[in-house]
Amino acid sequence: MPHKDSHITCDTCTALKHSIFSSLREKELQVINQVRSGRLVKKGQIIFFEGDQVKGLHCICYGKVKLYKTMDNGDMQILRISKEADLIGYRGLLGDGKYIATAETIED
């Protein structure tokens, strides 16, 4: 999710120095920029749902995201709160290709 500036790129992201991508070279960041997409997600919106097919990784440039599972009785179990520079959605890629939790924004 990009900062409020929709033209932000990985190499200009203020979260870069704290992210998993901080050790990448400029050329490597350019490759990521060519295949990435960004969007501003408002508070309370769902980024992805538990059980959906993984469509990519999500790097949080700005704001916070709540990752949760829905229990059989309908209750929500919060797994973690992700913040700036965190990467979410990767566990589904490592597993069966489905997101293991729902990601909902708690800040823009």
Gaussian input, Z-matrix of N, CA and C with variables (Angstrom, degrees):
# hf/3-21g

backbone

0 1
 N
 C     1     B1
 C     2     B2     1     A1
 N     3     B3     2     A2     1     D1
 C     4     B4     3     A3     2     D2
 C     5     B5     4     A4     3     D3
 N     6     B6     5     A5     4     D4
 C     7     B7     6     A6     5     D5
 C     8     B8     7     A7     6     D6
 N     9     B9     8     A8     7     D7
 C    10    B10     9     A9     8     D8
 C    11    B11    10    A10     9     D9
 N    12    B12    11    A11    10    D10
 C    13    B13    12    A12    11    D11
 C    14    B14    13    A13    12    D12
 N    15    B15    14    A14    13    D13
 C    16    B16    15    A15    14    D14
 C    17    B17    16    A16    15    D15
 N    18    B18    17    A17    16    D16
 C    19    B19    18    A18    17    D17
 C    20    B20    19    A19    18    D18
 N    21    B21    20    A20    19    D19
 C    22    B22    21    A21    20    D20
 C    23    B23    22    A22    21    D21
 N    24    B24    23    A23    22    D22
 C    25    B25    24    A24    23    D23
 C    26    B26    25    A25    24    D24
 N    27    B27    26    A26    25    D25
 C    28    B28    27    A27    26    D26
 C    29    B29    28    A28    27    D27
 N    30    B30    29    A29    28    D28
 C    31    B31    30    A30    29    D29
 C    32    B32    31    A31    30    D30
 N    33    B33    32    A32    31    D31
 C    34    B34    33    A33    32    D32
 C    35    B35    34    A34    33    D33
 N    36    B36    35    A35    34    D34
 C    37    B37    36    A36    35    D35
 C    38    B38    37    A37    36    D36
 N    39    B39    38    A38    37    D37
 C    40    B40    39    A39    38    D38
 C    41    B41    40    A40    39    D39
 N    42    B42    41    A41    40    D40
 C    43    B43    42    A42    41    D41
 C    44    B44    43    A43    42    D42
 N    45    B45    44    A44    43    D43
 C    46    B46    45    A45    44    D44
 C    47    B47    46    A46    45    D45
 N    48    B48    47    A47    46    D46
 C    49    B49    48    A48    47    D47
 C    50    B50    49    A49    48    D48
 N    51    B51    50    A50    49    D49
 C    52    B52    51    A51    50    D50
 C    53    B53    52    A52    51    D51
 N    54    B54    53    A53    52    D52
 C    55    B55    54    A54    53    D53
 C    56    B56    55    A55    54    D54
 N    57    B57    56    A56    55    D55
 C    58    B58    57    A57    56    D56
 C    59    B59    58    A58    57    D57
 N    60    B60    59    A59    58    D58
 C    61    B61    60    A60    59    D59
 C    62    B62    61    A61    60    D60
 N    63    B63    62    A62    61    D61
 C    64    B64    63    A63    62    D62
 C    65    B65    64    A64    63    D63
 N    66    B66    65    A65    64    D64
 C    67    B67    66    A66    65    D65
 C    68    B68    67    A67    66    D66
 N    69    B69    68    A68    67    D67
 C    70    B70    69    A69    68    D68
 C    71    B71    70    A70    69    D69
 N    72    B72    71    A71    70    D70
 C    73    B73    72    A72    71    D71
 C    74    B74    73    A73    72    D72
 N    75    B75    74    A74    73    D73
 C    76    B76    75    A75    74    D74
 C    77    B77    76    A76    75    D75
 N    78    B78    77    A77    76    D76
 C    79    B79    78    A78    77    D77
 C    80    B80    79    A79    78    D78
 N    81    B81    80    A80    79    D79
 C    82    B82    81    A81    80    D80
 C    83    B83    82    A82    81    D81
 N    84    B84    83    A83    82    D82
 C    85    B85    84    A84    83    D83
 C    86    B86    85    A85    84    D84
 N    87    B87    86    A86    85    D85
 C    88    B88    87    A87    86    D86
 C    89    B89    88    A88    87    D87
 N    90    B90    89    A89    88    D88
 C    91    B91    90    A90    89    D89
 C    92    B92    91    A91    90    D90
 N    93    B93    92    A92    91    D91
 C    94    B94    93    A93    92    D92
 C    95    B95    94    A94    93    D93
 N    96    B96    95    A95    94    D94
 C    97    B97    96    A96    95    D95
 C    98    B98    97    A97    96    D96
 N    99    B99    98    A98    97    D97
 C   100   B100    99    A99    98    D98
 C   101   B101   100   A100    99    D99
 N   102   B102   101   A101   100   D100
 C   103   B103   102   A102   101   D101
 C   104   B104   103   A103   102   D102
 N   105   B105   104   A104   103   D103
 C   106   B106   105   A105   104   D104
 C   107   B107   106   A106   105   D105
 N   108   B108   107   A107   106   D106
 C   109   B109   108   A108   107   D107
 C   110   B110   109   A109   108   D108
 N   111   B111   110   A110   109   D109
 C   112   B112   111   A111   110   D110
 C   113   B113   112   A112   111   D111
 N   114   B114   113   A113   112   D112
 C   115   B115   114   A114   113   D113
 C   116   B116   115   A115   114   D114
 N   117   B117   116   A116   115   D115
 C   118   B118   117   A117   116   D116
 C   119   B119   118   A118   117   D117
 N   120   B120   119   A119   118   D118
 C   121   B121   120   A120   119   D119
 C   122   B122   121   A121   120   D120
 N   123   B123   122   A122   121   D121
 C   124   B124   123   A123   122   D122
 C   125   B125   124   A124   123   D123
 N   126   B126   125   A125   124   D124
 C   127   B127   126   A126   125   D125
 C   128   B128   127   A127   126   D126
 N   129   B129   128   A128   127   D127
 C   130   B130   129   A129   128   D128
 C   131   B131   130   A130   129   D129
 N   132   B132   131   A131   130   D130
 C   133   B133   132   A132   131   D131
 C   134   B134   133   A133   132   D132
 N   135   B135   134   A134   133   D133
 C   136   B136   135   A135   134   D134
 C   137   B137   136   A136   135   D135
 N   138   B138   137   A137   136   D136
 C   139   B139   138   A138   137   D137
 C   140   B140   139   A139   138   D138
 N   141   B141   140   A140   139   D139
 C   142   B142   141   A141   140   D140
 C   143   B143   142   A142   141   D141
 N   144   B144   143   A143   142   D142
 C   145   B145   144   A144   143   D143
 C   146   B146   145   A145   144   D144
 N   147   B147   146   A146   145   D145
 C   148   B148   147   A147   146   D146
 C   149   B149   148   A148   147   D147
 N   150   B150   149   A149   148   D148
 C   151   B151   150   A150   149   D149
 C   152   B152   151   A151   150   D150
 N   153   B153   152   A152   151   D151
 C   154   B154   153   A153   152   D152
 C   155   B155   154   A154   153   D153
 N   156   B156   155   A155   154   D154
 C   157   B157   156   A156   155   D155
 C   158   B158   157   A157   156   D156
 N   159   B159   158   A158   157   D157
 C   160   B160   159   A159   158   D158
 C   161   B161   160   A160   159   D159
 N   162   B162   161   A161   160   D160
 C   163   B163   162   A162   161   D161
 C   164   B164   163   A163   162   D162
 N   165   B165   164   A164   163   D163
 C   166   B166   165   A165   164   D164
 C   167   B167   166   A166   165   D165
 N   168   B168   167   A167   166   D166
 C   169   B169   168   A168   167   D167
 C   170   B170   169   A169   168   D168
 N   171   B171   170   A170   169   D169
 C   172   B172   171   A171   170   D170
 C   173   B173   172   A172   171   D171
 N   174   B174   173   A173   172   D172
 C   175   B175   174   A174   173   D173
 C   176   B176   175   A175   174   D174
 N   177   B177   176   A176   175   D175
 C   178   B178   177   A177   176   D176
 C   179   B179   178   A178   177   D177
 N   180   B180   179   A179   178   D178
 C   181   B181   180   A180   179   D179
 C   182   B182   181   A181   180   D180
 N   183   B183   182   A182   181   D181
 C   184   B184   183   A183   182   D182
 C   185   B185   184   A184   183   D183
 N   186   B186   185   A185   184   D184
 C   187   B187   186   A186   185   D185
 C   188   B188   187   A187   186   D186
 N   189   B189   188   A188   187   D187
 C   190   B190   189   A189   188   D188
 C   191   B191   190   A190   189   D189
 N   192   B192   191   A191   190   D190
 C   193   B193   192   A192   191   D191
 C   194   B194   193   A193   192   D192
 N   195   B195   194   A194   193   D193
 C   196   B196   195   A195   194   D194
 C   197   B197   196   A196   195   D195
 N   198   B198   197   A197   196   D196
 C   199   B199   198   A198   197   D197
 C   200   B200   199   A199   198   D198
 N   201   B201   200   A200   199   D199
 C   202   B202   201   A201   200   D200
 C   203   B203   202   A202   201   D201
 N   204   B204   203   A203   202   D202
 C   205   B205   204   A204   203   D203
 C   206   B206   205   A205   204   D204
 N   207   B207   206   A206   205   D205
 C   208   B208   207   A207   206   D206
 C   209   B209   208   A208   207   D207
 N   210   B210   209   A209   208   D208
 C   211   B211   210   A210   209   D209
 C   212   B212   211   A211   210   D210
 N   213   B213   212   A212   211   D211
 C   214   B214   213   A213   212   D212
 C   215   B215   214   A214   213   D213
 N   216   B216   215   A215   214   D214
 C   217   B217   216   A216   215   D215
 C   218   B218   217   A217   216   D216
 N   219   B219   218   A218   217   D217
 C   220   B220   219   A219   218   D218
 C   221   B221   220   A220   219   D219
 N   222   B222   221   A221   220   D220
 C   223   B223   222   A222   221   D221
 C   224   B224   223   A223   222   D222
 N   225   B225   224   A224   223   D223
 C   226   B226   225   A225   224   D224
 C   227   B227   226   A226   225   D225
 N   228   B228   227   A227   226   D226
 C   229   B229   228   A228   227   D227
 C   230   B230   229   A229   228   D228
 N   231   B231   230   A230   229   D229
 C   232   B232   231   A231   230   D230
 C   233   B233   232   A232   231   D231
 N   234   B234   233   A233   232   D232
 C   235   B235   234   A234   233   D233
 C   236   B236   235   A235   234   D234
 N   237   B237   236   A236   235   D235
 C   238   B238   237   A237   236   D236
 C   239   B239   238   A238   237   D237
 N   240   B240   239   A239   238   D238
 C   241   B241   240   A240   239   D239
 C   242   B242   241   A241   240   D240
 N   243   B243   242   A242   241   D241
 C   244   B244   243   A243   242   D242
 C   245   B245   244   A244   243   D243
 N   246   B246   245   A245   244   D244
 C   247   B247   246   A246   245   D245
 C   248   B248   247   A247   246   D246
 N   249   B249   248   A248   247   D247
 C   250   B250   249   A249   248   D248
 C   251   B251   250   A250   249   D249
 N   252   B252   251   A251   250   D250
 C   253   B253   252   A252   251   D251
 C   254   B254   253   A253   252   D252
 N   255   B255   254   A254   253   D253
 C   256   B256   255   A255   254   D254
 C   257   B257   256   A256   255   D255
 N   258   B258   257   A257   256   D256
 C   259   B259   258   A258   257   D257
 C   260   B260   259   A259   258   D258
 N   261   B261   260   A260   259   D259
 C   262   B262   261   A261   260   D260
 C   263   B263   262   A262   261   D261
 N   264   B264   263   A263   262   D262
 C   265   B265   264   A264   263   D263
 C   266   B266   265   A265   264   D264
 N   267   B267   266   A266   265   D265
 C   268   B268   267   A267   266   D266
 C   269   B269   268   A268   267   D267
 N   270   B270   269   A269   268   D268
 C   271   B271   270   A270   269   D269
 C   272   B272   271   A271   270   D270
 N   273   B273   272   A272   271   D271
 C   274   B274   273   A273   272   D272
 C   275   B275   274   A274   273   D273
 N   276   B276   275   A275   274   D274
 C   277   B277   276   A276   275   D275
 C   278   B278   277   A277   276   D276
 N   279   B279   278   A278   277   D277
 C   280   B280   279   A279   278   D278
 C   281   B281   280   A280   279   D279
 N   282   B282   281   A281   280   D280
 C   283   B283   282   A282   281   D281
 C   284   B284   283   A283   282   D282
 N   285   B285   284   A284   283   D283
 C   286   B286   285   A285   284   D284
 C   287   B287   286   A286   285   D285
 N   288   B288   287   A287   286   D286
 C   289   B289   288   A288   287   D287
 C   290   B290   289   A289   288   D288
 N   291   B291   290   A290   289   D289
 C   292   B292   291   A291   290   D290
 C   293   B293   292   A292   291   D291
 N   294   B294   293   A293   292   D292
 C   295   B295   294   A294   293   D293
 C   296   B296   295   A295   294   D294
 N   297   B297   296   A296   295   D295
 C   298   B298   297   A297   296   D296
 C   299   B299   298   A298   297   D297
 N   300   B300   299   A299   298   D298
 C   301   B301   300   A300   299   D299
 C   302   B302   301   A301   300   D300
 N   303   B303   302   A302   301   D301
 C   304   B304   303   A303   302   D302
 C   305   B305   304   A304   303   D303
 N   306   B306   305   A305   304   D304
 C   307   B307   306   A306   305   D305
 C   308   B308   307   A307   306   D306
 N   309   B309   308   A308   307   D307
 C   310   B310   309   A309   308   D308
 C   311   B311   310   A310   309   D309
 N   312   B312   311   A311   310   D310
 C   313   B313   312   A312   311   D311
 C   314   B314   313   A313   312   D312
 N   315   B315   314   A314   313   D313
 C   316   B316   315   A315   314   D314
 C   317   B317   316   A316   315   D315
 N   318   B318   317   A317   316   D316
 C   319   B319   318   A318   317   D317
 C   320   B320   319   A319   318   D318
 N   321   B321   320   A320   319   D319
 C   322   B322   321   A321   320   D320
 C   323   B323   322   A322   321   D321

   B1=1.4413
   B2=1.5193
   B3=1.2857
   B4=1.4536
   B5=1.5149
   B6=1.3052
   B7=1.4588
   B8=1.5207
   B9=1.2985
   B10=1.4552
   B11=1.5214
   B12=1.3131
   B13=1.4564
   B14=1.5253
   B15=1.3241
   B16=1.4592
   B17=1.5216
   B18=1.3195
   B19=1.4594
   B20=1.5236
   B21=1.3071
   B22=1.4559
   B23=1.5272
   B24=1.3097
   B25=1.4600
   B26=1.5232
   B27=1.3194
   B28=1.4668
   B29=1.5296
   B30=1.3105
   B31=1.4629
   B32=1.5234
   B33=1.3345
   B34=1.4641
   B35=1.5305
   B36=1.3048
   B37=1.4616
   B38=1.5329
   B39=1.3218
   B40=1.4612
   B41=1.5317
   B42=1.3323
   B43=1.4680
   B44=1.5305
   B45=1.3268
   B46=1.4663
   B47=1.5234
   B48=1.3196
   B49=1.4662
   B50=1.5273
   B51=1.3371
   B52=1.4672
   B53=1.5279
   B54=1.3203
   B55=1.4650
   B56=1.5262
   B57=1.3216
   B58=1.4510
   B59=1.5342
   B60=1.3314
   B61=1.4595
   B62=1.5258
   B63=1.3150
   B64=1.4668
   B65=1.5226
   B66=1.3094
   B67=1.4647
   B68=1.5288
   B69=1.3259
   B70=1.4592
   B71=1.5213
   B72=1.3049
   B73=1.4654
   B74=1.5263
   B75=1.3263
   B76=1.4623
   B77=1.5251
   B78=1.3052
   B79=1.4657
   B80=1.5291
   B81=1.3237
   B82=1.4699
   B83=1.5272
   B84=1.3210
   B85=1.4598
   B86=1.5295
   B87=1.3145
   B88=1.4602
   B89=1.5248
   B90=1.3324
   B91=1.4654
   B92=1.5247
   B93=1.3176
   B94=1.4687
   B95=1.5243
   B96=1.3171
   B97=1.4651
   B98=1.5262
   B99=1.3153
   B100=1.4671
   B101=1.5324
   B102=1.3285
   B103=1.4684
   B104=1.5251
   B105=1.3057
   B106=1.4592
   B107=1.5198
   B108=1.2996
   B109=1.4555
   B110=1.5203
   B111=1.2722
   B112=1.4492
   B113=1.5069
   B114=1.3130
   B115=1.4593
   B116=1.5170
   B117=1.3071
   B118=1.4564
   B119=1.5194
   B120=1.3065
   B121=1.4597
   B122=1.5211
   B123=1.2968
   B124=1.4635
   B125=1.5283
   B126=1.3101
   B127=1.4671
   B128=1.5282
   B129=1.3433
   B130=1.4540
   B131=1.5139
   B132=1.3342
   B133=1.4650
   B134=1.5237
   B135=1.3275
   B136=1.4527
   B137=1.5303
   B138=1.3228
   B139=1.4648
   B140=1.5193
   B141=1.3341
   B142=1.4605
   B143=1.5209
   B144=1.3274
   B145=1.4556
   B146=1.5204
   B147=1.3199
   B148=1.4548
   B149=1.5315
   B150=1.3343
   B151=1.4617
   B152=1.5144
   B153=1.3468
   B154=1.4715
   B155=1.5276
   B156=1.3146
   B157=1.4564
   B158=1.5302
   B159=1.3230
   B160=1.4682
   B161=1.5247
   B162=1.3224
   B163=1.4590
   B164=1.5090
   B165=1.3319
   B166=1.4524
   B167=1.5075
   B168=1.3038
   B169=1.4584
   B170=1.5171
   B171=1.3057
   B172=1.4544
   B173=1.5226
   B174=1.3039
   B175=1.4543
   B176=1.5270
   B177=1.3001
   B178=1.4629
   B179=1.5222
   B180=1.3002
   B181=1.4611
   B182=1.5234
   B183=1.3203
   B184=1.4582
   B185=1.5280
   B186=1.3153
   B187=1.4549
   B188=1.5138
   B189=1.3453
   B190=1.4598
   B191=1.5200
   B192=1.3475
   B193=1.4536
   B194=1.5145
   B195=1.3314
   B196=1.4607
   B197=1.5280
   B198=1.3256
   B199=1.4565
   B200=1.5187
   B201=1.3344
   B202=1.4628
   B203=1.5231
   B204=1.3167
   B205=1.4565
   B206=1.5243
   B207=1.3279
   B208=1.4515
   B209=1.5239
   B210=1.3015
   B211=1.4626
   B212=1.5301
   B213=1.3191
   B214=1.4641
   B215=1.5257
   B216=1.3323
   B217=1.4638
   B218=1.5386
   B219=1.3489
   B220=1.4570
   B221=1.5127
   B222=1.3269
   B223=1.4646
   B224=1.5223
   B225=1.3177
   B226=1.4558
   B227=1.5252
   B228=1.3347
   B229=1.4681
   B230=1.5205
   B231=1.3340
   B232=1.4629
   B233=1.5241
   B234=1.3329
   B235=1.4539
   B236=1.5233
   B237=1.3312
   B238=1.4613
   B239=1.5186
   B240=1.3158
   B241=1.4602
   B242=1.5279
   B243=1.3094
   B244=1.4609
   B245=1.5211
   B246=1.3194
   B247=1.4603
   B248=1.5261
   B249=1.3143
   B250=1.4616
   B251=1.5299
   B252=1.3039
   B253=1.4688
   B254=1.5309
   B255=1.3319
   B256=1.4660
   B257=1.5247
   B258=1.3026
   B259=1.4546
   B260=1.5248
   B261=1.3304
   B262=1.4583
   B263=1.5299
   B264=1.3279
   B265=1.4611
   B266=1.5112
   B267=1.3176
   B268=1.4679
   B269=1.5203
   B270=1.3159
   B271=1.4708
   B272=1.5148
   B273=1.3124
   B274=1.4586
   B275=1.5159
   B276=1.3299
   B277=1.4692
   B278=1.5185
   B279=1.3254
   B280=1.4547
   B281=1.5218
   B282=1.3234
   B283=1.4667
   B284=1.5196
   B285=1.3164
   B286=1.4681
   B287=1.5271
   B288=1.3251
   B289=1.4592
   B290=1.5147
   B291=1.3303
   B292=1.4585
   B293=1.5338
   B294=1.3193
   B295=1.4603
   B296=1.5226
   B297=1.3235
   B298=1.4672
   B299=1.5257
   B300=1.3245
   B301=1.4609
   B302=1.5235
   B303=1.3154
   B304=1.4611
   B305=1.5238
   B306=1.3213
   B307=1.4615
   B308=1.5298
   B309=1.3287
   B310=1.4625
   B311=1.5171
   B312=1.3168
   B313=1.4536
   B314=1.5263
   B315=1.3288
   B316=1.4628
   B317=1.5275
   B318=1.3215
   B319=1.4719
   B320=1.5130
   B321=1.3356
   B322=1.4789
   B323=1.5113
   A1=108.00
   A2=116.71
   A3=117.65
   A4=112.54
   A5=114.43
   A6=121.62
   A7=107.39
   A8=118.59
   A9=122.13
   A10=112.22
   A11=118.21
   A12=122.81
   A13=108.17
   A14=117.66
   A15=121.22
   A16=113.06
   A17=117.95
   A18=121.35
   A19=112.67
   A20=117.23
   A21=120.45
   A22=109.63
   A23=115.90
   A24=121.80
   A25=108.05
   A26=115.76
   A27=119.24
   A28=111.61
   A29=117.43
   A30=119.82
   A31=113.24
   A32=118.49
   A33=120.60
   A34=112.32
   A35=116.86
   A36=121.64
   A37=109.82
   A38=116.34
   A39=120.07
   A40=111.85
   A41=117.61
   A42=121.74
   A43=112.38
   A44=118.09
   A45=121.23
   A46=112.84
   A47=117.58
   A48=120.20
   A49=112.64
   A50=117.14
   A51=121.30
   A52=112.44
   A53=117.24
   A54=120.54
   A55=111.95
   A56=114.01
   A57=121.98
   A58=111.01
   A59=116.60
   A60=121.97
   A61=113.65
   A62=118.41
   A63=122.06
   A64=113.64
   A65=118.32
   A66=120.35
   A67=113.15
   A68=117.33
   A69=119.73
   A70=111.32
   A71=114.97
   A72=120.65
   A73=109.70
   A74=115.82
   A75=120.85
   A76=111.36
   A77=117.44
   A78=120.96
   A79=111.11
   A80=116.74
   A81=120.91
   A82=110.90
   A83=116.92
   A84=120.92
   A85=110.76
   A86=116.86
   A87=120.81
   A88=110.84
   A89=116.95
   A90=121.05
   A91=109.94
   A92=116.73
   A93=120.42
   A94=110.07
   A95=117.11
   A96=120.73
   A97=112.09
   A98=117.44
   A99=121.06
   A100=111.85
   A101=117.90
   A102=120.56
   A103=113.12
   A104=117.60
   A105=121.12
   A106=110.81
   A107=113.79
   A108=119.97
   A109=106.18
   A110=116.16
   A111=120.18
   A112=110.74
   A113=114.79
   A114=119.36
   A115=109.26
   A116=114.45
   A117=121.16
   A118=106.92
   A119=116.37
   A120=121.48
   A121=107.80
   A122=116.12
   A123=121.68
   A124=111.29
   A125=115.72
   A126=123.05
   A127=110.31
   A128=115.94
   A129=121.66
   A130=115.16
   A131=117.69
   A132=120.26
   A133=110.54
   A134=115.43
   A135=122.15
   A136=108.55
   A137=116.09
   A138=121.25
   A139=109.39
   A140=116.21
   A141=121.62
   A142=109.30
   A143=115.15
   A144=121.72
   A145=111.10
   A146=115.41
   A147=122.63
   A148=108.71
   A149=116.58
   A150=121.85
   A151=114.74
   A152=118.03
   A153=120.41
   A154=110.37
   A155=116.09
   A156=122.09
   A157=109.41
   A158=116.62
   A159=121.02
   A160=109.25
   A161=115.93
   A162=122.09
   A163=112.06
   A164=116.83
   A165=120.25
   A166=111.45
   A167=114.51
   A168=122.31
   A169=108.06
   A170=115.87
   A171=120.38
   A172=108.22
   A173=116.22
   A174=122.55
   A175=107.42
   A176=115.51
   A177=119.72
   A178=108.78
   A179=114.69
   A180=120.80
   A181=110.34
   A182=116.47
   A183=121.14
   A184=108.78
   A185=117.77
   A186=121.03
   A187=113.48
   A188=115.19
   A189=121.41
   A190=109.89
   A191=114.53
   A192=122.00
   A193=108.84
   A194=115.82
   A195=122.41
   A196=107.90
   A197=117.35
   A198=122.58
   A199=107.88
   A200=115.80
   A201=118.91
   A202=111.65
   A203=114.25
   A204=122.87
   A205=107.55
   A206=115.28
   A207=120.49
   A208=108.02
   A209=116.11
   A210=122.10
   A211=109.95
   A212=116.32
   A213=121.69
   A214=112.85
   A215=116.99
   A216=120.33
   A217=112.58
   A218=116.63
   A219=121.15
   A220=115.04
   A221=117.01
   A222=120.37
   A223=110.87
   A224=115.27
   A225=122.36
   A226=109.39
   A227=115.83
   A228=120.28
   A229=107.27
   A230=116.33
   A231=120.64
   A232=108.45
   A233=115.23
   A234=121.10
   A235=111.40
   A236=115.66
   A237=119.92
   A238=109.81
   A239=113.90
   A240=121.98
   A241=105.97
   A242=116.09
   A243=120.90
   A244=108.67
   A245=115.13
   A246=120.83
   A247=109.94
   A248=114.43
   A249=122.35
   A250=110.75
   A251=116.68
   A252=126.78
   A253=113.19
   A254=118.40
   A255=119.94
   A256=110.54
   A257=115.26
   A258=123.83
   A259=107.22
   A260=117.09
   A261=120.40
   A262=109.64
   A263=115.41
   A264=120.97
   A265=114.82
   A266=117.47
   A267=120.69
   A268=112.93
   A269=118.54
   A270=120.23
   A271=111.95
   A272=117.23
   A273=120.82
   A274=112.07
   A275=116.43
   A276=120.03
   A277=111.49
   A278=115.76
   A279=120.45
   A280=111.63
   A281=116.95
   A282=121.82
   A283=111.02
   A284=115.31
   A285=120.61
   A286=113.78
   A287=117.48
   A288=120.37
   A289=114.20
   A290=116.91
   A291=121.11
   A292=108.65
   A293=114.84
   A294=119.01
   A295=109.56
   A296=116.82
   A297=120.72
   A298=112.43
   A299=116.55
   A300=120.84
   A301=108.82
   A302=115.71
   A303=122.42
   A304=107.33
   A305=116.59
   A306=121.66
   A307=108.48
   A308=115.39
   A309=122.23
   A310=109.42
   A311=117.12
   A312=120.66
   A313=110.19
   A314=115.36
   A315=120.08
   A316=110.15
   A317=116.12
   A318=124.66
   A319=106.35
   A320=116.33
   A321=119.19
   A322=109.94
   D1=123.21
   D2=-178.50
   D3=-77.84
   D4=160.41
   D5=171.92
   D6=-59.57
   D7=176.28
   D8=-176.62
   D9=-56.36
   D10=-20.86
   D11=176.35
   D12=-83.27
   D13=112.21
   D14=-176.06
   D15=-70.84
   D16=-7.69
   D17=-178.94
   D18=-98.35
   D19=9.11
   D20=-178.92
   D21=-67.13
   D22=145.83
   D23=177.87
   D24=-123.71
   D25=169.34
   D26=-177.80
   D27=-57.99
   D28=-39.60
   D29=-177.34
   D30=-76.03
   D31=-13.78
   D32=176.99
   D33=-109.70
   D34=2.12
   D35=-178.96
   D36=-67.96
   D37=133.11
   D38=179.90
   D39=-68.75
   D40=-18.36
   D41=179.46
   D42=-86.74
   D43=-6.98
   D44=-174.50
   D45=-54.59
   D46=-44.90
   D47=-175.37
   D48=-64.98
   D49=-16.80
   D50=-179.91
   D51=-107.41
   D52=1.84
   D53=-173.19
   D54=-98.84
   D55=171.09
   D56=176.80
   D57=-62.08
   D58=-21.31
   D59=-177.74
   D60=-88.76
   D61=3.04
   D62=-173.55
   D63=-62.82
   D64=-25.69
   D65=-178.08
   D66=-91.71
   D67=-0.26
   D68=-179.80
   D69=-72.60
   D70=148.33
   D71=176.02
   D72=-78.70
   D73=164.53
   D74=-178.29
   D75=-56.89
   D76=-41.54
   D77=-179.04
   D78=-64.80
   D79=-37.70
   D80=178.38
   D81=-68.06
   D82=-38.46
   D83=176.60
   D84=-64.98
   D85=-35.74
   D86=178.11
   D87=-63.53
   D88=-38.22
   D89=177.39
   D90=-62.58
   D91=-44.95
   D92=178.37
   D93=-62.54
   D94=-42.33
   D95=-179.82
   D96=-60.52
   D97=-30.16
   D98=-178.74
   D99=-70.73
   D100=-26.87
   D101=-175.61
   D102=-110.37
   D103=-4.62
   D104=-176.80
   D105=-84.59
   D106=160.53
   D107=168.95
   D108=-134.53
   D109=155.97
   D110=-178.34
   D111=-136.14
   D112=154.02
   D113=176.68
   D114=-157.96
   D115=152.59
   D116=174.35
   D117=-90.92
   D118=126.37
   D119=-179.34
   D120=-113.98
   D121=125.62
   D122=-177.91
   D123=-76.46
   D124=156.22
   D125=177.46
   D126=-52.33
   D127=133.30
   D128=177.01
   D129=89.62
   D130=-4.24
   D131=179.22
   D132=-85.63
   D133=151.32
   D134=177.65
   D135=-91.50
   D136=130.56
   D137=176.20
   D138=-86.19
   D139=-45.54
   D140=173.22
   D141=-153.85
   D142=157.47
   D143=-179.15
   D144=-105.53
   D145=145.82
   D146=172.60
   D147=-53.73
   D148=130.82
   D149=178.48
   D150=92.15
   D151=-15.81
   D152=176.94
   D153=-69.20
   D154=154.44
   D155=175.37
   D156=-65.27
   D157=133.60
   D158=179.36
   D159=-65.89
   D160=130.55
   D161=179.28
   D162=-111.61
   D163=1.30
   D164=179.61
   D165=150.31
   D166=-178.16
   D167=176.07
   D168=-94.51
   D169=155.05
   D170=-179.02
   D171=-127.21
   D172=117.57
   D173=178.11
   D174=-102.87
   D175=125.46
   D176=-178.05
   D177=-87.81
   D178=116.07
   D179=179.81
   D180=-90.01
   D181=-29.44
   D182=-173.93
   D183=-156.46
   D184=139.39
   D185=176.18
   D186=96.15
   D187=-168.13
   D188=-178.77
   D189=-135.37
   D190=149.82
   D191=-178.48
   D192=-132.54
   D193=133.96
   D194=176.77
   D195=-96.18
   D196=125.83
   D197=174.27
   D198=-104.41
   D199=126.18
   D200=-177.01
   D201=-145.34
   D202=157.50
   D203=173.14
   D204=-109.33
   D205=147.70
   D206=175.01
   D207=-97.70
   D208=125.33
   D209=-177.79
   D210=-80.09
   D211=165.75
   D212=-179.56
   D213=-57.22
   D214=-31.24
   D215=-179.39
   D216=-87.45
   D217=4.73
   D218=178.52
   D219=92.79
   D220=-10.08
   D221=177.67
   D222=-69.72
   D223=157.72
   D224=179.73
   D225=-103.12
   D226=131.15
   D227=173.20
   D228=-111.22
   D229=112.17
   D230=179.86
   D231=-75.24
   D232=125.85
   D233=179.43
   D234=-88.98
   D235=-41.03
   D236=177.75
   D237=-170.63
   D238=163.24
   D239=172.12
   D240=-110.21
   D241=121.49
   D242=179.41
   D243=-100.26
   D244=149.90
   D245=-175.32
   D246=-133.48
   D247=-173.84
   D248=178.22
   D249=-45.21
   D250=133.18
   D251=176.54
   D252=81.96
   D253=-3.92
   D254=177.72
   D255=-81.45
   D256=151.30
   D257=177.09
   D258=-108.62
   D259=128.98
   D260=179.05
   D261=-126.16
   D262=158.14
   D263=177.99
   D264=91.49
   D265=-4.96
   D266=-174.97
   D267=-74.64
   D268=-27.26
   D269=-177.43
   D270=-64.46
   D271=-32.43
   D272=176.06
   D273=-64.79
   D274=-34.19
   D275=176.97
   D276=-68.43
   D277=-32.60
   D278=-179.31
   D279=-79.79
   D280=-18.63
   D281=-177.51
   D282=-101.68
   D283=-123.76
   D284=-174.57
   D285=-95.49
   D286=12.14
   D287=178.48
   D288=85.49
   D289=13.44
   D290=177.85
   D291=-123.11
   D292=145.34
   D293=177.32
   D294=-64.34
   D295=137.40
   D296=-177.87
   D297=-92.06
   D298=-4.64
   D299=-179.08
   D300=-150.85
   D301=169.26
   D302=173.26
   D303=-97.11
   D304=139.88
   D305=178.26
   D306=-113.90
   D307=119.64
   D308=-179.48
   D309=-125.35
   D310=133.86
   D311=179.88
   D312=-73.09
   D313=139.33
   D314=174.57
   D315=-114.57
   D316=-2.46
   D317=169.66
   D318=-144.86
   D319=153.65
   D320=175.27
   D321=-54.30

